[in-house]
Amino acid sequence: RIASKFNEEFAGEFSIELVEFDCKKMHLLMLLFSVCASLKPNSVLHRSLMKNGGGKVHYSGRGSKINKQLEATAVSQEEEVAGEKFAFSADVSRVMEIIINSLYSDRDVFLRELVSNAADACDKKKFLSLTGGDAIDSMRIRITPDKEKKVLIIEDTGIGMSKEELVNTLGKIAMSGTKKFAEALGETKGDVNLIGQFGVGFYSGFLVADTMTVITRTKEDGGTYFWKSDAKSGFEVGQADENEIDGSSGTKIILNLKEECEEYLEDYKLSTLLKKYSEFIDFPIELLQKTTEYEMNEKNETVPVSKNEYNIVNSMKPLWLRNPKECNASEYAQFYRSAFRAFDDPLRYSHFALEGQVQFRALLFVPSILPFELSRNMFDENNRAMKLYVKRVFINDKFTEELLPRWLSFLRGLVDSEDLPLNVGREILQKSKMLSIIKKRLVRKSLDLFFEIQKNQTEYDSFYQNFGKYLKVGIVEEQGDNTQKELAKLIKFYVTEQTETITLTDYVESIKSSQANKNISQLKILYVSGEGRKAAEASPVLERLKKENYQVLLLTEPLDELVVQAIGSFDGLEIADASRDDVLDNLFPDTATDDEEDEDESFDDLKSFITNTLGNDKISTVKISKRLTDSPAALVQGAYGMSPMMQKYMQANAAAINGGTMDPTYGVAKPTMEINPKHPIILKLKKHPDTETAYLLFDLASLTSGYDIQDTAAFAKRVNYLLISSTSPNDSLNKTDDEAKDVEVL
């Protein structure tokens, strides 16, 4: 309709000229007219408009009235958007209060922030000296606690600040001098290791101090100035004594500590924090500490002599920043023990870096023994598996779940990256694509380490004994992921006819070899669960399989069954429960003769008798078994039923959720009872159906198949009757209570 109206009213050639209009709205207007009148917009012109916010527009086409309408529209749009502009304002004292008290949850970090600022100042001076061809002065960071004056002094011999920089940098909140310096460097900033980026770390000093005084001098300016503030009433800047600063440049920060923060005057506390946060700073950190030495006095007596002297507290070097080819195994072991307070040597380690869209360096260690904090709880909340650094400065060790999945929480390692999305207080790691890339790379490197360990059977046995459960949890939690397939190659199980655990790869090779006479499509990875290896191996469902030399996985823990169900199939073979009532149909096809089929039909009356006697509350049906060779009966589950071990596991979980109460029928599907048509007990029961014998047969099948007997008292009574009948052949299991009392048991 618009196009039709347009063509009716306007005819002839037209051109328009508009100057200084709202580019975005005019852009849309031009596109509208272009579409309606089948005009082609000038794409170069459009880009220019969007970039420059205005310009001249020249269009040609049919119409005589279009000029006036477009001009009027442009004018009206300009009038609509025209308005008075204002800058944001803030209550500075309130903003300072928020910065000081809300950005950081732990006031210990003030030392990290101020030492990081000092390191940045030294790095700037070093960089400018190198690029300017000047001699490099010896640089250091010095920390002096003064208990008498209740003052903590942090000083450096870095680049310092001029009076103007004091006002603009410290007097302007969120103004990062380090970030500004890095931006000025442009592409050469990779040569300098600068930490600061937010411009608020300096104010963390007010977490512990009532007032902060900064004294500084630059080499270029030559003047010495001070900056002083209580974070409430603004700040003051003035001339300072030049003797306050040693050397040609540097900065000294004086913190007048609050009463409740006098612990930061203790050299032990300061030493602990420095080693935690700033151990890998590139410049020496000197801390004034009290030391005691023993000397001989005039009477030849040994007396203690106390001295205050500066000691370097950051002796460790950042191993992850070095080339892996330049590091040896002893250096990695020493670093592992020191950084993670470990007493063992790492079983394996990986030192790598990623460059590209995401840049980071990392170290991963596989412990030789289970870390102490995981000995009671395999996913202990206090576990500190991964340390996060930003340019040598320790940030936090509470980001383990963000950097590694929990099934890898037994590893020890660190990540150093300046690209991680941290909040201003460096205490929250935000979700991002970058974090996902780092996490995937760490998982991949971890798997590579595990496969490397697997090549050494002795080492892998020790590793699996300590950390096998974590790998199984990984299979359950990494659903549908390639990681799950990789982990499936690492897990091990007990197997029938073998004394040691083997991998699924070895198991598949074994059954393919032992069942070479069968088509590959017939083969399955079979398992049976039980409370311990002996219980699982004694299951009656294995009798036919053992006779056919078909090996079966023995699952001894509830987690094992979850693992194999999560895997589903391995190396093209389906994983199935050997206790399912249909699992052997394809493995051992029915080759029964007509006579054998007629014989099976002769047990129909017995099957009906057992079903009616036990009732539908105990079993679903009774069938002739293909798997039993020695036992009279067994209980098996249907195609979608749960094994006895899994039923117990589900019931235990339900009890934990419901505060200890548990429905004994929760998660329990009625099993199928299979009977052995060649067993003497079954043949005798076929001739002489007996209710008590049927119940006893069911109880025994429950026990051997891994189920619990619900009515243990009735079971004990039936066993007593059986013992009585064995000593008195003329008695039957159907004796009444009065008859039983007349029998004397010797």
N, C-alpha and C positions, 0 to 999 in steps of 0.2 A: 504494500500500500504506500509506503513512504517513497519507494523508488518511482512508482507510477505518478504520484503527486509531484515529485521532484521534476520529472521529465515534462509534465504538463505546464508547469509554471515558469520554468527556466529554459531559455533557448539562446543559442549563440555562444560566443567565446567569453570567458571571464578570467580574471586574475585577481588575487587578493594579496594584501600586504599587511601583516600584523606584527607589531613590535611589543616586546616585554609583556607576554601574556603568561598565564598559568600553564606551564608546559604539559603537565599530566592530563588536565581536563581537556585542553585544546587537542592533545594527541588523540584522545578518544573521539572527540568531535570530528576531527579530520578523517579518522578511520570510518566513522559512521557514514559521512557523506561520500567517502570513496566507495564503500560497498554499495550504497544505494544507487549511485550514479555510474557504477561499474568503472570507477576511476582506479588507477594504480597509485598507491601511496609511494612517495619518494622515501625509500628505506634509509638512504644516507641522511636525508633531512630529519627523519624521525630520530635516528640515533643522535644527531647533533642536538636536537631539542631536549631529549632525555638527559643528555650529558651536561648541557650548558644552561638549561632552564629558560631559554628564550631565544629569539632570533627572528628572521624574516621568512615568511612562507609564501611560495609562489605556486599557484595551481592554475591549470588551464583546462577548460572543458566547456560543455554547453551551459547556457544560462546567463541572464543579465542581472537577476535580483540577488544572486548568491553572495556578491560582494558585501552588500549592505547587511545581509542577515549574519554572515560570518563575523563581520566587524562588530555588530551589536552583541552577538553571543560572546565574543572574546572580552568585550568591555564588561558585560554583566558578570562573567566568570571571575574577572579580576576584582571587581567590587565585592563579590561574595567572599573571597578568601582573604581579602585585605584585612589586617587587624593589628592590634598592638602586641608586640612581643615582650616577654619578660624572662629573666634568668631565674633559675631556682635559687632559693635562699635556705639557710638552715640555722638552727640554734647550735652554734659551734660547741658550746659546753656539753650540750646533750649528745651531739655526734661523738665527741671525745669519750663520753661515758659509755656509749654503745660500743665503740671500738675497743676500749680497754676491758670492759666487763662482759661483752657478748661474743667477741670473735674467738676467744680462747677459753677452753674449759679447764685447762691445767696451767697454773701460773709458772710452772717450771720452764715453759717454753720461752720465757723472756730472755733467758741466757742464750738459747739457740738463735733467736732472732737478732740479738745485739752482736753476738760473735759472728753471725753470718754477714751482718752489715760491715763489721770490721774486716772480714775476709774480702768482701767486695771492694772495699777501699784499697786494700793492699794489691788486689788483682788489677784494679784500674791503674795504680801507680806503676806496677810492673809492666803492664801493656804499653803505657805511654812512654816509659823509659826505653823499651825495646824498639818501638816504632820511631822514637825521636833520636835514637842513637846515644842516649845518655847512659851513664853508669847506673847500675841497679843497686840501690841501697839495700842493706839487710833489713828485711821486714819481719815483724812479729806482732803477736797479739798478747797483751799482758793483762792479767786479772789480779786485782789487789783488794782483799777484804780488810776493812779496818773496824775491828770490834769496838774500839773505844769511841770512835765518832759515829758508829753505826752506818758506815758508808761502804759501798761497793763500787770500785773503780774498774772500768773496762777501757783500755786504751790500745791504740794501734799506731803503726808508723806508715799508714797508707797515704792516700792522696790528699786528704783533708778537705776543708770547705772554706770558701771565701765568705765575707759578710753577706753578700747578695744571695749566695747559695744557702746560707743558714736560714735566711728569711723565706726564700722561695721553696726550699725543700722541707725543712722541719716546720715551717710556719704554714704550709699548705697541705692539708690532710689529703692522703692518697696520692701524693705527688712522689713518684718513685724516681729518685736520682739515678739509680742503677738502670732502670728500664730506659730512661731518657738517654743515658750514656750508650747503652746497647743499640738503641735505634740510630744514634748518630754514627755508630761504627758501620752500620749497613751490613754488607756481606762479610766483612772481616771480623764480625763479632764471634765467629767460631773459634778464634784464637784466644779468647778471654773467657774465664770461668766465673760468670756472675750469677748470683743466687737470687737477689731481691727482684720483685716484680710488682708487688701490690702497693707499696708506699705506706704501709701501716705497721710494719714490724717494729719500727723504732718505738712506737707508742706502747708496745707491750711492756716496756720498762715500768710504766705506771701501774702495772699489776702488783708490783712489790715496793714501789717507791712513792713517797709523797711528792717529792720534787726531783727533777732531773736537770742536770747542768751539763752542757756540751762545750768543751773548749777545743778549738781547732785552728789549724794553720795550713795554708797551701804554699807550695814552693814558688808559684808564680806571683801571688799577692804579697807574701812575706809578712802580712799582719796577722796577729793572733786575736781571735774574737771568742766571745762566749755567748751561749744561748741558754736561757733558763726558763723553766715553766713548772707550774703545779697542775697543769692540765685543766685548770678551772678558769683562771683570770687572764688568759692569753699568755704571752711570752715576752721576754725582754732580750735584747741583743746589745752587746757593747764590747769595748776593748778589754782584752785580758792580758795577764802577765805573760810575756814571751817565754819565761822559764818553765811554764806549765807543760810545754810540748818539747819532747826530745827530738832532735833532728830537724831536717828542713821542712817536714810536713808531718801531719798526723792528727789524730782525734782522741780526745779523752772524754769519756762519759762518766759522770759522778751521780750515783743513785743514793739518795737519802732514804734508807729503807724504812718501811712501816714497822710498827712494833711487832706485829704478828709474823713478820717476814725475816726476822733476825737469823733464822736457820740458814739463810743464804750467805751468812758470814763464816760458816763453818767450812774449812777447806775440804773436808771429806764429802760434804754435800755438793760443793762446787765441782770437785774432781769427778764425782759420779755422773753429774749432769753433762759435763764436758766430754767424758768418754762415751756417754750415751748418744749425744746429739752431734758433737763436733770432732769426733775422733779422727776423721779422715780429711779435715781441713788442710789445705796445701801449705799453710804457713804455721810455724811453731806457735803453740798456745802455752804461755808461761803462767803458772799459778803460784802465788805466794803461799807457801806451806810451812808449817812448823815441823821441824825435824829434831830428833834427839840423838846426840852422839855421846859416847862415853870417853872421858879423858882422865888422865892421872893428875891428881893435885900434888901439892908440895909434900904431903904426907904419904905419897905413893898409894893413895886410895883412888879407886875408880868411882868417878862421880858423873852423873848425867848432865849434859850441857845442851840446852835448847837453843835452836837457831831458826830464824826465819829466812828462807831463801826461795828463789823462783825455780820451779821444776817444770819441765815440758811434759804435758799430759797427753798429747796426741802423737804417740810414737808409731801407731799402726799406719800402714800405707794402703790406699784404696786399690786392692789387688784387681778388682774388676775393670779398672781403667787401663790396665796394662795389656799388652799383646799376649794372648794365651801361649804363644810359642816361646815367650820369654819367662814363663812361670814354670816351676817344677812341682812335683807331687808334695814335697815336704812343705812348700810355701802354702799350698792349698790346705793341707792338713792343719798347719799352724793357724791360718786365718779362720778355718772352720771352728777350731776349738776356742779361739779367742772371741770371735764375733757371736757365737751361739752358746757360749759357756758349756761346751760339751767336753766329755772325757774320752770319747772314742774317736777313732779316725774315720773319715768318710769312706763308705764302700765304693762310691763312684761320685764324680762331680762333672759338671758341664759349665763351661765359661764361653759365653757367646754374646753377640751384639746384633741388633737389627737396625738397618738404616733404610730410609725411604720415607714413606708417608708418616710412619711412626718410628721414632728413634729411641732406643733404650739399650742399656747394657745389663746383663744379668749373670748371676752365679747360682747354680743349683747343686745341692749336696744330698746324696742318699746316705742316711746314717747307717752305721753298722749294727746298732742296737736300737730298740724302741725307746724314743725319748721318754724321760721320766714322767712328764706331765700327761702322757698318753697311756700310762700303765694302768690307770684306774678307769679312765673314760677315753675311748678311742677318738672322740670328737670333743675334747675338753675345750671349753670356751676361753680358757686362759692360755691356750696354745698360741705361741708366737712363731709361726713357721716362716713367714716372709717379712723381710725388712724393706721398707721403702725409703729410698734416698733421692734427693734432688741435688745434683751437682755436689756430691760428697757429703751433704748435710742430711743427717738422719731425720726423717719426718715422722714415721710411725711404724709400728709392727702389729697394728690391729686390722690390717687390710688383707689378711690371709684369704678370706672367702672371695674378695673382689679380684684377687690376682690368681688364685688357684681354686679348683673345685675341692670340696671338703674331703673327697676320697684321697687327695694328695697332701693332706694336712700333716703327714709324717715327714715330709721333705723339709729341708732347711735351705734358705736362699735369700737373695736380695735382688731388687730391681732399682736401677738408677735411671730416671728419665725426667726431663724437664717438660715433657708434653702431656703428662698426666693431668686430668681435670680436677685439681684440688680446689677446695674452697679457700677463702682468704686466711683462715686460721690454720690451714694445712691439716685439718683433722677429719675431713669428710672427702671421700673419693667418689666422685659422681659417675653415674653410668654413662658410657659413651662407646662409640664404635672403636675408638682408640684402645680403650680398656679391653674390649673383646678381642682385638688383635693380639695384644700382649698376652692375654690369658690363653688363647689358643696356641701361641708359640711356646709358652711355658709347658703346656700339656704335651705338645709334640716332643719337646726336648726331654721331658720326663720319661715318656715311652721309649725314646731312643736309649736312655740310660738303662731302663729295665731290660730291654732286649740285649744290651751289651752284657749285663750281669748274667743273663740266662745262658750265655755261651760257656760260662764256668759253672759246672754242675754243683760243686761244693758251695760256692758263693751264693748261687741262686737258691739252694736249699735253705741256707741261713736267712737270706733275704725274705723268702716266702714264708718261713716260719714266723717272722716278725711282722711282715706287712701284707701277707696274703689276703687277710680280711678286707683291707682297704681296696685292693684290686677288685674283689668281689662286689663291694659296695659301688665301685665305679661302673661295673657292668650294669647294675640295677639302675643307677641314676643317669647314665649316659644313653638313654633310650634312643634307638634309631640313628645313632651317630656312628661315624667311622671309628671313633675312639673305642666304642663298645666291641667292635670286631677285632681291634688290635689287642684289647685286654683279654678277649677270649683265648688268644694264643698264649697267654701268660699264666692263666689259672691252672691249678693241678687238683686231681682227685684220686682217692683210693679206687682200685679196680679189683674185681674178683680175679683170683689166680695170680695176683702180683702183690708183693709185700710193700713196695714203695709207691708214692704218688706219682702220677704221670700227667702230662698235658693232654689236651684234647687232640692235638696234632698227632701225638704218639698213639693215642687210643684209636683214632680213625685208621692209622696205618696198621695197627695190630688186628682190628676186626676185618679189614679188607684182606689181610693175609690169611687169617684163620678161617674166614668164610668165603674163600675163593670160589667155592662151588656154587655160590648164590649170585644172582644178578644184583648189580649195585643198587638198583631201584628197590630191592627188598630190604636192604640194610638200613638200620636205624641206630642212633646213639641212645642206648637204653640206660636208665638209672633206677635205683631203688634207694629210698631213704630209711634211716633208722637212727636210734639213739646210740651212736657209737658204731664202730666198724663191725664188731662181732654181731651186734643185733641186726644190722643191715644185711650182712652176709648170710645170716641164718634164716632170712625170709624164705618161706616156701615157694614164693613166686619165681625164685631163681632156679628151681630144681631142673626143669627141662632145659633152660639156657645153659646151665653148667654141663649137663650131659652132652649138649651140642657144641661145647667149647666156645660159647658165645660170651665174651666178656661184658660186664655191666659195671657202670660207675656206681660207687657207694657214697651216697651223700650223708654225711654224719651231722650236719648242722642245718637248722631251718633256713639260714641264709643261702646255703648251697642250692636248695630247690628254687628259690627266687632267682638265683643266678642263671640256672639252666633254662628256666622258663623265659627269662629276659633274652637270652641268646636265641632261642627258638630253633636254630639250625646252625650247623658248622660244617664247612667243607662240603656242602651239598647234601648233607645227611640230616634228617629230622631228629630232634631230641625228644624222646618220649619216656613216660613213666612205665617201667616194666610191670607194675602192678595194675595197670589199666586192663579191663576185661577184653578189649579188642586189639591190644597192641601186637599180639603174636599171630593174628590172622594172616597178615601179609608175609610175615617172616617165616612162618611154618604153615604153608597152605594145607587145607584139609584134604587128605588122601585116603579117607576112611572107605572101607569096602561096604557092600550092602549088609553083610553079616554084622559088621561093627556098628552100622547105623541102627540095625534092628536091636542090637544089644544096648545101645544108648537109649532107645525108646523104651526099653524094659525098665529104665530107672525113672520114668515119668511119674509113677505112683510115689516113689520115694521123694522126688523133688517136691511134689505137691504136699506130701506129709510134712516135710521139713518147713516149707513155706508157711503152711497153716499153723504149725506148732509154734514157730518163732514169731510169726505175725509180721505185718508190714512195718512195725515200729523198729524192727531190728535189721531186716534185710529187704532188698527190693525184689530179688528173685534167686533161684538156685539153678545152676547149670553144670554140665559135665565139663571138667577141666582138661585143657591141652597141656598145661604147664606143670602139673603135679606128677611126680614119680614116686616119692617116698611118703609124703604127708597125706592124711585122709581128706583134709579140707583147708581152704584158705579164703580170705576175704579180699576182694579186689574192688576198685572203684570204676565207675562208668567213665565214658570218654571225657566228661567235663567235671568229674569229681576231684576232690582234693585228697592227697595222700594222708595217712595218719599223722605224720610229722607236721604237715602244713596245717591240719586241723587243730593240733595242739598249739601251734604257734598263733593261729588266729584267735583261739580261745584265750590264750594268755594275754594277747593284746587287748581283747575285749574286756578282760578282767581288769587290766591296768587302767583302761579308759573309764570303766564304770566303778572305780574305787574299790576293787577287790572282789566284787560280786561277778559271778560268771554263770551263764546258762550252759550246762553241759552239752546241749544239742546245737550250740552256736556253730555255724559253719560245717555241720556234720551232714553229709549226704548218705542215704542208705546204701550200704555196700552190696555187692553181689557175692553170693556164697558159691564157690566152686568146689565140687567134690571129685575125688579120685575114684573112678569106677572099679579100679583093680585093687584098692586097699581093703584088707580084711575087715576093718571096722565098718566101712561103707557096705560091703557085701553082707555082713551080719545084720546091719541096720535095715538093709533092704528086705531081708527075710523076716526079721522080727522088729518092726517099728516100735521105738521106745521113746517116750517124751523126754525123760531125764537124759538119755543118751544124746538126743538131738540137741538139747540145751548145752550139755557138756562139750559136744563137738563144736558148737558155735563159740563157746568160751575159749576153747583151745585154739581155734582158728583166729580168734581175735588177738590172743596173746602172740602167736607166732607171726601174725601179719602186722604187728605194731600198734594195734588198737588197745585202748583201755577197757577193762571189764567194769561195767557200771555197777553191777550188783555183786560185789566181792563175797558177801556173806552167803548168797545162794551158790556161788561157785565153790566155796569152801565146803559147803554141805554136800554138794554133788561129789566132790573128790573124796570126802569121808565115806560116802556110800560106796564109791568105787573101791576103796581100800577094804571096806567091810566085805564086799562081795568077793574080793580076791582071797580073803581068808575063809569065807563061808560060801563055797561055790553054789549052794542051793538058794542063797539069797539073791534077790534082784534089786536093781536100782529103784524099783517102784515100791519098796517097803514103806509102810506108814511109820509115823513117829513112834507109835507104841511098839511096833514090831522091832524097830531099831533099838529101843531101850532094853529089849530082852537079850541082846547079843553082848557077850562079854569079849572085849578086845584085849588081847594079851600083848 
